[in-house]
Amino acid sequence: MLVLSRKPGERVVIGGEISVTVLEVRGSRVRLGFSGPPEIPIVRQEVEGRRKDESALAVCADSC
């Protein structure tokens, strides 16, 4: 894992295509902005977990 310190307005670029910008730091909360190609989904971890759970249920419903 790479750990960086960034100030508001500074960016990190991942793979040359995805950009993460620090938008705001307020106390212990950090607001981040993400941009990248439309074919690469950018979702929160809890949303990704729900998507995987729903996909597994759909597969099981078809074959269980």
N, C-alpha and C positions, 0 to 999 in steps of 0.2 A: 504494500500500500504506500502510495506517495502522499505525504502530508505537507501542505503548503500554507503559508500565511498570505492572505490577500487583503487589500483595502477595497472599500466600495469603488466601483468603476473598473477595477482590474479584472482581467480575464485569464482563463486557462483554456487551452485548446487541446482536444483529445482526437488523435488520429487525423488531424488536419481538417476534419469535417464538423466536429461538434465543439461548440464554444460554451463555456460556463462563465457567466459574469456575476460578480458579487454586486447586488443591487443596493443592499442596505444591511447594516449591522445595528441592532437595537437590543442592548442587554445581552441575553443569552440566545437571542434569535437572529438568524441570518436569512436574508432573502436572496435567492439565487435565480438567475435567468438562464435558460438553456436554449440554444438554437442549433439546428442541424438539418440535414436533408430530410425531406418529408417521408422517405422510405424507411427511416430509422425511428421507431417509436421511442419517445421519451416519456416515461410514466413514473409515478411514485412507487416505492417498493410495495406498499400495501395494496395498491391497485393491481400491480403485476401479480401478486399472490392471489388475489380474487380471480383474475383472468385465468390463471393456471387451474385453480380449483373448479371454476365453471367449465373449462375445457375438459377436465378429467371427468366431471359429472356427465357432460354431454357424451363423451366417448363411452362411459359405462352404461348410460341409458340406451345407447344404440346396440351394445354388445353384451350386456349383463343379463 
